[in-house]
Amino acid sequence: MSSALARYEDFLVKNVSTISSVESTLKSITWLLPGRFKDAELASEALSALLNVTSLYHDTLLAKIAQNDTKRKPILPLPLHTKYTRAWCEKDRKYKWTARILELVRFTQLLVEMGMRRKFSEKNRWRGVVVIESIKVILRLVMLRITRRPLVSPAIPERYFDPASLPPSSIHSSPTLVPTTPPASPPATPDHLKNNHVPLQPSSLMLTPPPGHSDSSIEDYLLPKALTTSSVRPSLQLVAPLASIQDWLAEVIYVARPLIYVSMLSTSRHKDRALLTALGIDILSRNLRRAPSCSASVEGNEYARRDRDLVWYLFRGSAWELYTRPKLESLVEKAAHVPGLSLISAVVKDWVPLIDEYYYYTAL
């Protein structure tokens, strides 16, 4: 078993680019499967969950290989989110495994709900969803206790792999990156370097702009590459610790919100109030949370993501049944007769019933 795993890992390292392309292609296909045949949504979600879990394993393996080689550094700087979450995974083993388990639950939660819907009664299905949300709340509270900082999503480093960060032996054995064996003789001088006595034409960035011409294009190019305070700040300090009871309260109620929502949905008498209650908790958490400083880009991006996620309330409960779904169905019917949009219309039409049937299609 270990030898087979070692061969697979070697194959992965040698075909990084190809495997990444295959994963992206298959993930795109999963969006087109629902509605194509019986239980197509189950096959689509099973494939999606398998791809997500496999990608998580690949990312972990490639990051470990790159980190074991201390002589090489990535060409491009890491995104701040990746830098922050990687620092916590390296600092605290409990955080690393809690975050990984949370991501595994998120990858498979919809697939589990589909299985419960086919095997159990509606009441037991909702009990299962409540159990899943309880597990997620416990895992998030554990991470909150470890970091004592606002949680970011995802809690593990996002895929940001540079093939140049692999050890030289791995790169040279990869048919997708460079030849598997070094050349027997020094490579020939490229044609464009044989005569280096002819001066190069000056770059447009080095020329003085003509009168009345703005140099904003140069500034637009250079500004994103300039160092900021977040770029040089220690990784664990990219998000400041929670300092007050109000900060803690805002984060705790945000973490508990999904569990409160599904608990109310699981009882028929509270379904009408569940949406307004969850929305009220979200707004309360938003008003209680602290305002991040301009330099706290990781925390600011996380809060911006939470604000954008409020749009999902349009796809839940009475908001979905009375407003969003009729509007969407009307739009789909109109687009079905427009050349070029009929395919998109058919895909959306196949997805609409799934939002009615499954909670996790619009859950966060």
N, C-alpha and C positions, 0 to 999 in steps of 0.2 A: 504493500500500500504506500509506504513511504517513497519507494523508488518511482512509482507511478506519479505521485504528487510532485516529486522532484523533476521528473520529465515534463510534466505539465507546466511547472513554474519556469523551466528553461525555455519551453516553447513560447510562453507568454512574453518573456523578456526579449526573445528574438523577433517577435511579431507584434510589438506594441501598437504601431500605427494601424496595422491591418485589423487587429482585434477591436480597437477603439472605433474604427469605421463600421465594422460589423455590428457592434453594440448599438451605435447610433441608428443604423438602418433598421434593425429589428425593433427598436423602441418606436420608430416612426410607423412601422407596420401595425403595431398594437393599437394605434388610434383608428385604423381602418377596419379592424376585424369585427367589432360589435355589429350585429345585424346581418352578417354575411351567411350564417348557418346556425343551427340549433346549438345553444350554449356557447355561442361565439364569444360572449362577454367573459365567460369563465376561462376560455382558452386564452383570450387576450390578456386578462389579468394575471393568469398563471405565468404566461411568458414575460409579462412586465415585472412581476415579482422576482422571477428567476434572474432576469437581466439585472435588476437592481442589486440583488444579493451578490451576484457574480461580480458586478462592477465594484461593490464594496470590498470584496476579497482582492480583486485586482489592484485597487488603489492602495490597500494596506500593504500588499506584497511589493509593489513598485516603490512606494515611499520608503519601505524598509531597506530595499536594495540601494536606493539613492543615498540614504542616510549612512549606510555602512561604509561608504567611500568618502573619507574626510578630505581628500585632495581636490575633489571637484565641487563646484558650486553652481547653482542654477544660473543660467544666463539672465533670465528675467526675474525681478523681485516677486516674492509671493504676495498674493492679495492679502489684505489685512485680516479678513475673516479667516482665511486658511492659516495665516501666521498665528492668530489668537487661539483658534481651536486646536491646532497642532501643538502649541505650547502647553495647553492643559492636558492633552492626551499624553504628552511626554512627562509632565510633572506628576500627574496623579493617575495611578493604574485604575483605581475605582472609577474615576471620571471616564477614562477611556472605554472601559467595558460597559458602563452604564449608558454612555452615548451610543455605542455600537448596538446594544440591545434595543435601545429606543428606536434607532433607525431600522433595525430588522422588523420591529413591530409595525412601524409605519409602512414599510415595504409590503407587508403581508396582510395588513388589517382588512383591506377590501376583499382579498381572496378568501380569508377566513369568514367574512360576513356572507359571501356568496355560498360557501359550503354550508353555513348554518341555515341560510334561507332554504336550501334544498333538503336539509335533513331534519330540521327542527321546526317547531311551531313558531308563529310570529312572536309570541310572548317570550319564548326561550331565546329566540334570535336577539331580541333587544336586551335580554339579560347578558348574553354573550358580548354585545357591544359595550354594555356598562362595565363588564369585566376588563375588556381591552382598554377602555378609557381609564379605568382605575389603575391598571398597570402603568400606563403612560404618565399619569399624574404622579405616581410614586417615583418613577424613574426621574422625572423632571425635578421633583422636590429634592431628591438625592443630589442631583447635579447642582441645584440651587444652594444646598447646604455646603457642598464642597467649594464652589467658586465664590459664593457670597456676592455674586454679580448678576445682573440681568441675563437671562438665557438668550442665546442666539440660535437661529435655525438656518441650516442644520447644525447639530451640535458637534459634528465631526468635520474634518477638513474636506472641502469640496474638491472635486477632481481638478488638479492643476499640475499635470505631469509634463515635465520637459525631458524628452529623450536624451538631451545632452547631460542630464544629471545622473545618468546611469554610469556605472563603472566602465572603463574602456573595454574590458574583456567582454562585457555584455553587449556593448554597442557594436563591436567588431564582429560579433557572432550573429548579428541580426541582418537577415537578407532584406529587410524593409528599410534599413537605415543606411548602412554602408556595406561594402563587400565583406564577405566572411573571413577572408584572409588578406593580410597586407600584401601589396605588390612586391614582386621579387626585385625590381629596380626602382630607383627614384622616379616619380612621375615627371613626365615631360612638361616643359614650361608652356603654359597656355599662350595661345596666339596673341591675346590682348596684352601680354606682359613681355613679349619678345623685344619690342622696341619701346623702352621706357624713357626715351629722350624727347618725345613729343609731349609738350605740356597738356594737361587736361583742360577741358573747357571749364571755366569757373561755374560753380553751382549758383543757381538762382538765389539761394539763401545768403550767398556771400556778396552779391551785387547790391549796390546802393539803389534803393527803389526810386523810380522817377518821381519828379515833383507831382504832388497831389495824389500819389499812390499810397494807400495805407499798408503798413507792415503787420496788420493784424493776423495774417496767415502765419507769419513766423511766430508770433506770440501764441497763437492757438496750437502750434506744433510743440512749442517748448514748455508751455505751462503744465500740461499733464505729466511731463517727465521731471518736473522739479520736485525736490524733496519737500515733504511736509513734516510737521511735528510728529504725526502718527507713523511716518516711515522710519524714524529713528528711535521711537519710544520702545521700551522693552515690551515683549509680546504680551505678558500677563497684565500689563498696565494699559492695554488698548481699551479696556472697559473698566471703569472705576467701580469699586465696591459699593454696595448698597449702604447708604450712610444713615438713614433715618427709618423710623417705623413706617412712615408713609411710603417710602420706597419699597420696603419689604411687603407691605400690604398690597401695593399695586401689582407687584410681581406674583404674589401668591394667588390672588384672586384671578389673575390672567391665566395662571397654570391650571387652576381648578375649574375654570369656566366650561370647558368641553364636557367634563364629568357631570356638572350640574345640568347642562343642556340635555345630554342623553338620558340622565336619570328622570327628567321631567317628560321626555318623549316616550320613555318606556311605560309610563302610566297614561292611559287614554284620557284621564280627567285633567291632565296638565299640559296636553299637547298644544292647546291654543296659546297658553302663556309662556311656553318654552322659548319661542323665538324672541319675544320682547324681553324676557329675563336675561337671556344670553347677550342680546344686544346691549341691554342696560349695564351688565357686568363689564362688557368690553369698553363702553364709554366711560364707566367709572374708573376702570384701570387706566385708561388713557388720560383722564384728568388728574389722577393721583400720581402718576409716574413723573419722574424728574425730567427737566429739559436738558438734553445733552449739550455739551459745549460744541463749538464749531470744529474743534480738533478731534472730538470723539466720533469719528466717522463710522466705526463698527457699531456702536450703540445707536447712532443716528440712523444708519441703514436698517437696523433691526426694527426700530420703531416705525420707520417708513413702510417696511414690509407689513407690519401689523396693521397699519392704517389702510393699506391697500387691500388687505384680506377682509376688511369690512364689506367689500363688494359681494363676497360670497353669501351674505345674508339675503341677497336678492334671489338666490337659488335654493332657499330653504322655506319650509312651512307655508304659511298663508301668503307670504310675499311671492313665492314661486308659483303657487297654485292660482292666485288671483291676478297677478301682474306680469311676472317675468315669462312664465310659460305661454300664456296667450300671445304676448308680444313676439316671443321667439318663434312660435308656430306660424304666426302670420307672416313673419319675415321669411321663414323657410319656404312657405307656399309661394311667395312672390319670387324668391330666388330660384325656385325649381324650374321656372320657365325662362330664365335668363341664361343664354349660352355662356359657358365658362364657369358659372356658379352652381350649376345643377349638381355636380359632384360634391361640392362642399355642403350643399343643401341636403343631399341624401345622407351624408355622414352625420350631420347635426341632427337630422330627423331620427336616426337610429340611436343617438345618444340620449335624446330627451326622455324616453321611458325609463332608462337606467337611473336617472336622477330621482324619479319617483320611487323606484324599487329599493335603492341602496343608500344607506346613510353616508358611507365613506366616499362616495363620488364627489361630494361637496364639503366633506369634513377637512379640517386642517390638521 
